[in-house]
């Protein structure tokens, strides 16, 4: 049952809040899809961090995407802009972020006429403590509480996006290939598996008859260079893909392996056999990627995971020597 008092659900205006990095956005996709499935005729907007607003605009579940710079709330200009955002007659606000920042959004900008669904005292509908469940499942549960109807996210909007098909095709090798993602957030270097391990994987995959593409943003340049120094036959695609081309490139790969970082969650959602390497900072109960063939290894510290263990895991995903 919908938490808003409108039995037909016609003419409803719903604002969803979801900040976070790429991995957080990807883990929320089923939640986004489920809200739209529950409110097919509503006007649904997403308030999202500015770096991902263009990416989110491609999604089929939102009528409006509102970039949030997440500036200091005492910044008068940004606070005024946020107030304008929240004064647009929303019938319901679904806070999927649940941080102190969005708590203050509720307290500063929430309207008495709006049904606010969130995890902090004062919300119209207070979310329960979900405990330790996978983040993707948590976002689906929030969507259901908001009146959504579960529907797994269809990824055609991304994988069939014509705008970037040519770019992905230009980068895609003619033969079978695998992808390595050796970077991660610069703020969390402890999440990086040692470069020599990734290089060992790259050289092993080359021996299996697979080309190896090493991907990342320019922030990952040092990590990628360290891998390429030990695996010079791998192909350097650092800074050469946007998110759409990367997803399409991943979809055509035989395997993807990388750290706990956004592109690995994206890889898992494309359905490609993918292996995430986790350190002690990652709780797989909550943060394991979900996909048709997604797997993970965890070490404390992360360097305890050997290249041989990773190859064994890839073999369990279907890696076989070339004929």
Secondary structure, DSSP 8 states (H G I E B T S, - for coil): --SSS-TT-TT-EEEEEE-S-HHHHHHTHHHHHHHHHH-TTSEEEEEEEGGGHHHHTT-TT-SEEEEE----TT-HHHHHHHHHHHTS--SEEEESS-SHHHHHHHHHH--TTSEEEESSTT-SEE-----S--HHHHHHHHHHHTT--------HHHHT-GGGHHHHHHHS-SS-EEEEE----TT-GGG---HHHHHHHHHHHHHTT-EEEEEE-GGGHHHHHHHHHH-TTSEEEET---HHHHHHHHHT-SEEEEESSHHHHHHHHHT--EEEEE-TT--HHHH---STTEEEEE-SSGGGS-HHHHHHHHHHTT-----
